[in-house]
């Protein structure tokens, strides 16, 4: 097992679950944790030379570019708009999970050959 790959997948999954948690009960602590998890996942995806690394990085950047403005909007007082942006980030996080699964399956086939 490779520690970096485990950490990357851990933070991708944490980004997804904390995002869902914020959408279900929007509070500032969950939003800060969600933004942090997404940023950690983005940082860990940098420099990866995997099969779908470009697509994984793009999905992570999309989630970040939804959640960071959501943080500003939330603290300016518009919870509904912040949750709307978090839903957009949720879609990007789901795509990231799906791409991670596809990449793992493809890597398994490459290792078997």
Secondary structure by P-SEA (a helix, b strand, c coil): ccaaaaaaaaaaaaaaaaaaaaaacccaaaaaaaaaaaaaaaaaaccccccaaaaaaaaaaaaaaaaaaaaaaaaaccaaaaaaaaaaaaaaaaaaaaaaaaaaaaaaaaaac
